[in-house]
Amino acid sequence: MGNGLRVYLDYNPPPIKEVFLKGSRVFTYKWDSTTVANGSHIILVNICDHNDHIATTSVRINVEN
């Protein structure tokens, strides 16, 4: 993956966002929730540094469009 991050919806590939970082420690992403059905979803983020160390975190959200 290299130095970057991937954002997944409900653990499904492909990622809804893929970013290769160049030294930045801050990342902001505005997601258009109208592209998915109302209800419970999981946002999962994988981030990888230049040494291929990977960290993962996730959060459950409730979409109500």
C-alpha positions as a printed Julia matrix, in Angstrom:
65×3 Matrix{Float64}:
   0.0    0.0    0.0
   2.79   2.44   0.79
   2.35   5.67   2.74
  -1.39   6.28   2.61
  -4.85   5.34   3.71
  -7.96   3.58   2.47
 -11.54   4.14   3.58
 -14.03   1.28   3.23
 -17.79   1.12   3.69
 -19.16  -2.0    5.4
 -15.79  -3.79   4.94
 -16.42  -4.07   1.19
 -13.81  -3.46  -1.49
 -13.05  -1.41  -3.42
 -12.29   1.45  -1.02
 -14.61   4.45  -1.24
 -11.52   6.66  -0.87
  -7.8    6.01  -1.34
  -5.18   8.65  -0.55
  -1.41   8.53  -0.74
   0.01  10.86   1.9
   3.08  13.04   1.5
   4.1   14.01   5.02
   0.7   15.27   6.12
  -0.62  14.16   9.51
  -4.12  15.52   8.96
  -6.69  13.99   6.66
 -10.24  15.22   6.05
 -12.8   13.46   3.91
 -16.36  14.6    3.21
 -18.52  11.61   2.37
 -21.81  11.87   0.5
 -24.06   9.64   2.61
 -26.88   9.89   0.06
 -25.02   7.26  -1.98
 -26.0    4.51   0.51
 -29.22   3.21   2.02
 -30.46   4.52   5.34
 -29.5    2.38   8.32
 -26.43   1.1   10.1
 -23.06   1.06   8.32
 -19.41   0.57   9.25
 -16.69   2.99   8.14
 -13.3    1.25   8.21
  -9.96   3.04   7.73
  -6.62   1.34   7.04
  -3.52   3.51   7.22
  -0.01   2.46   6.27
   3.31   4.22   6.87
   6.4    4.17   4.66
   7.65   1.03   6.52
   4.41  -0.85   5.7
   3.17  -0.75   9.3
  -0.63  -0.92   9.09
  -3.23   0.34  11.57
  -6.97  -0.15  11.29
  -9.91   1.51  13.0
 -13.64   1.46  12.42
 -16.79   3.2   13.58
 -20.45   2.26  13.28
 -22.65   5.03  11.9
 -26.37   5.38  11.33
 -27.37   7.02   8.04
 -30.67   8.93   8.03
 -31.02  10.84   4.76
